[in-house]
Amino acid sequence: ATNAGEILAPYVAHQVEAGVRVDWGTLATTFSAFEITRPIGELSPTRRFAQTGEQRVSGLEFSAYGEITPGLRVLGGATLLDGVLTRTEVAANVGHVPIGVPGVQLNLGAEWDLPWVSGFALNGAVVYTGRQFVDAANTQPLPDWTRLDLGARYTTTIEGRRTTIRANVVNVTGANYWTGVASFGTFFQGAPRTYLLSMAVDL
């Protein structure tokens, strides 16, 4: 950009959201609809970076969390997104999908207390993100991806102190994927299969 280092003025985003929450005793569900409109920075054909664009993202979001049955807890949700570029420096990009806005995002996690081993619980989570674009022209898509995480937790008492030991495997299947697309087109590689072990002691 010819104006590299220039400090741009803060932009103002407009958001409208409405939703409802229902408690079912030990389980709660929420549903909401929203629309966010905000300016976006873009590089003009003359190589100047400025807040000349605008994007609008409308969405529906559903989530559920709580205890389904004694010892079985869930946390998950689904988000449907409809993003569109409403104004750009390049007229041909109007109507395209904004950078880094997938059409759908899903996540579901659960934790189960094993009834025959006191203090021991298994957990797992599935995360899905739909296709995203890394350019306003929508010529460079990143494919959708799914990740599976699994783990276990054991809570006991050691020397009179409550102790929790956790073991987790992130990305169990070793899926290769791109994630975290920034608004200026930078994207990041998803973490490979990762093993985590931790212990927490109450003082």
PEPEJO-V568028 format. One line per field, one symbol per residue. ss: DSSP state (H for helix, E for strand, L for the rest). burial: # if it has 16 or more other ideal C-beta (glycine too) atoms within 10 Angstrom, else .. A space follows every 50 residues. Layout:
ss->???
burial->???
//
This chain:
ss->LLLLLLLLLLLLLEEEEEEEEEELLLEEEEEEEEEEEEEEEEELLLLLEE EEEEEEEEEEEEEEEEEEELLEEEEEEEEEEEEEEEELLLHHHLLLLLLL LLLEEEEEEEEEELLLLLLEEEEEEEEEELLEELLLLLLLEELLEEEEEE EEEEEEEELLEEEEEEEEEELLLLLLLEELLLLLLLLEELLLLEEEEEEE ELL
burial->.................................#.#.###.##.....#. .######.#.#.##........#..##.###.#.#..#.#..#..##### ###.#.#.#.###......##.###.#.##.###.#.....#..#.#.#. ####..........##.####.........#........#.......... ...
//
